């Protein structure tokens, strides 16, 4: 029996087994999973998961899952990211690291956006608009996470 019908988006207490993550995201978003990658969102040395759907020219909507013991994950929210243009910051809100993301606005313009976790989802807290050179301010080793198989 699948847990998916009883799960609610944004419920951080919802724990999923790894094979159920794709089904959960597709159920919540109504979209097909297009991209998945891992990173650590809370400095616990466990590989948390970003699952992408609905991609456009500015990036993809990613559903975020914190890894618990074994292959169990908890859904903590979603945000729009350009997979090759974000950095996990050292500052935290509600136990989750802040995220600095770059969004392309055009070929020559973009913006850096700081996201903070409010306990239910990631919220846009500050924005700096400027040239596409803002992308170069991000730490390349952090903002290009390895793709998950």
Order of alpha helices (4+ residues) and beta strands (2+ residues): beta-alpha-beta-beta-beta-beta-beta-beta-beta-beta-alpha
